[in-house]
Amino acid sequence: MGRPRTPLLDRERITTTALELVDEQGDFSVPQIARRLGVQTASVYHHVDGRDGIVELLRERVCAAIDDAALDLEPWDEAMGAWARSYRAAFAAHPRAIPTLTTSPVRAPKVLLQYEKAVVRLLDAGFPLADVMPVIIAMENLVLGSALDMAAPEAMWELADETATPHLARALAEVAEGRTDTAFELALAGYLEHCRRRLAAATT
């Protein structure tokens, strides 16, 4: 018998299957990947460096949707705002992957290069070295929290008795469609304004 035209197993198929499992159930295991692909668990290990290796493949796949060209925009705050929006969209497509990816150290070379670009962008803008990672991490906290919010039900507050919480009821009645985007842009604007003030204080 000749070899099959398409390999039964490769890193791309492993990554796709792992991401499908995460999207469905919030996590994955190597035996689950093997079963879905119809191979032995040991065969999966021939292509990846264990579970940690698969997590990094997932990180690369999700982060590939982030437009790092946004970091080339001028001025720096426009660049960070655009990068944050792209980052949010990438993770909003796979919100159940967030716990897996945020509880594992970043090792994927392609992802590290994107962080490198962000660090250089902030240094070129004049941020002190000690401020650079806090600025990036704060942006990530904002983005990932909003990405999770995008996966939440549109109605997050259910009032059985509006008379018990009348002010909350009135406030909820005023919430327009697209509350998640509105809240994100409000938080992003506040974040960027704080960063501008921090930069101004460091350069005066």
Summary of the structure (lengths in Angstrom):
residues: 204
radius of gyration: 21.1
end to end distance: 74.5
largest distance: 75.0
contacts: 538
relative contact order: 0.10
helix: 70%
strand: 0%
